[in-house]
């Protein structure tokens, strides 16, 4: 995918879930909210990495080039 949002980031759905988790923490800061945001972030990063391994195995060098050209969650950042 090299058009739309996928031109800039590989995991837009996971990005939106990260924004939701951290937005909820910023809206109502509390230790439990912080723990949930960190837990959600760790789970989403692990899921994205697993998906990238599967895609690399299936699509090979083409997906590796795509990974080099895009960021995982935030355009131009991460």
N, C-alpha and C positions, 0 to 999 in steps of 0.2 A: 504494500500500500504506500503510494507516494503522493497521494492527493488528500485534500482536506486536513483534518487535525493530525492524521497519521504521517503527514509530511514533516511534522515537527516533533511529535512524541509517539512512543511506541505503545503506551498503555493509557489512553485517555479515560477509560472507565476507572481504572485503579487510581488515577490522579484525582478524579472527582471524589472518590471515596476517601482519599487522604485529606482533601480540602474539607470534606464534611466532618471527619473526625477531629481535625485540628480546629475547625471553625466552632464546633460544639464546645471544645475545651476553652477557646477564647471567649465564647459567650458566657459560659458558666464555669470559671476556673475552680477546680476542686481536685484533691488528690485522686479520687476515683476517675474523674474525667481525664486527668493526665495519664493515669495508668492505662485506660482504655485507648487513648490516642496513640500511646507508644506501642501497645499490643497490636492495634489495627495496622500501624505503620510497619511493624516487623512482619506481620502476616502478609501484607500486600507486597512488600519487597521480596519476600520468599516466594510468593506465588508468581510474581513477575519474572524472577530469575528462573524458576522452573519452566515457565512458559517459553522463555527465551532459549533454554536448552533444548526443549522439544522442537521449537521452530528451526533452530540451527541444525538439528539432526535431520529434520524433514527437508529444509530448503537449502541447506549448505551455505556455500560462499555468498550466494545472493542475499540471504538473511544477515550474514555477518557484515556485508557492506551496508545494508540498511541500518544495522545497529550502530555502525560508525558514523552514519550520516544524521542520526536522530538521537534525541535524549530519551531517557526512560520515562520520566514523569513531568518534568518542567522544561519547556522550550528554552534552549540556550543555557540551562543551569544544571539539571540532574535528570 
